[in-house]
Amino acid sequence: MKKTFGCTPLEYLTRHRIEQAKQILIHTDDPIGRVAEQTGFGSFPYFVRSFARYTGHTPKSFRQLYRK
């Protein structure tokens, strides 16, 4: 998988979940904790860290940025 997609299966899954979370954050008013649950993250702090690592923004700042 690393040769084909350039990432491990876990990294691929995390990226996919982050992309889902981005859409939910933009288009709903669901609390960030619920977004984490909906996208398959087991813990809220892990979701926030992963989201920030992949997007450069926390979920809250991302939502504010794209809602303006």
Order of alpha helices (4+ residues) and beta strands (2+ residues): alpha-alpha-alpha-alpha-alpha
